[in-house]
């Protein structure tokens, strides 16, 4: 799978957010603020996982349909990846 610029940029934003959280912790910022930012980061990571899995699934399904192959196993694998990521 090739990752899009949009996906890479999303991960870079998350990296920046995590660096910001680390700085907050080093500066002994309020725990509520740190936890809020950690929760936002987790949400961003979960969304990115969903995007990557769904786009990969779409690519694989198109390829299987093109080759007259079954897609059931691909869907099961994608669902398992999403469950595993939780």
Residue, then its C-alpha position, 0 to 999 in steps of 0.5 A: x500500500x502506498x500512503x498518501x501525503x494527507x495520511x503522512x501529514x496527519x501523522x506529522x501533526x500527531x507527532x507535533x501534538x505528542x511533542x507538545x504534550x511531552x513539553x507540557x509534562x516537562x513543564x509540570x502543566x495541569x494533569x487535566x490539560x495533559x490528559x485532554x491532549x492525550x485523549x485528542x491524540x488517541x482520537x487522531x491516531x484511531x481516525x488515522x488507523x481507520x483511514x489506512x485500513x479502509x483505503x487499503x481494504x478498498x484497494x484490495x477489494x478492487x484488485x480481487x474483484x478485477x481478478x474474480x477472487x473472493x473478498x470475504x477474507x479481506x473484509x474479515x482481516x480489515x475488521x480484525x485490524x480495526x478491533x485489534x487497534x482498539 
